[in-house]
Amino acid sequence: MEYITFALAKGRLAMQTLEFLERIGITCEEMKDKESRKLIFTNEELKLKFFLAKASDVPTYVEYGAADIGVVGKDTILEEDRNIYEVMDLGVGKCRMCVAGPASARPLLESGEIIRVATKYPRIAKDYFQNKKHRTVEIIKLNGSIELAPIVGLAEVIVDIVETGTTLRENGLEVLEEILPLSARMVVNQVSMKMERERIGSIIERLRTKL
Ligand code: PRP
């Protein structure tokens, strides 16, 4: 029997996924050791492998078949735009993709002016402004601490994830527009879905009943 391989987004989501998998009898004790720097783990009995990857790389591993199954946020799935099947909403890691900025940027969003939008998600931001709002904006790609951009004058607004809203509030910013709700999803390689339909299908079905 071949291994079924899971690519999990490193961090809290990976640990939550392990909890879900435990509910259907899939365990990987070794992976729970927070001190460990190990990246790949095996459950020989069930012929399963698990590896921890950077979230934005999970769709890539799954598209190329280096992992059969991945668990990652909807934000990353949309931004990476890989050829993979999204099979299940795990209902955890719930947050929203939003346009945010200082209250003073509100009229700018309504005007026809070209505004600068800082974001870690250029594809999502471009799609939103171009296809939903039908307007041209300048997208500035950043890699983190996006909230800084409007404060230091790099951009008028940002497109970013808002979970509790604390980061925005503590930096004098607010949600200006909501783009879409987000949560963690299970994704599957397109070939694996056919070749391992029974085993992968059974994992999905059993998980569905436990969510
Ligand atoms: C994310 C996001 C916001 C923050 C939102 O950042 O980019 O900055 O969390 O959470 P809140 O609404 O609960 O305050 P993350 O911590 O992932 O780091 P980053 O700045 O590197 O993107």
Residues whose N, C-alpha, C, O or C-beta is under 5 A from the ligand:
A	BS01	PRP	N143 G144 S145 I146 D160 I161 V162 E163 T164 G165 T166 T167 L168
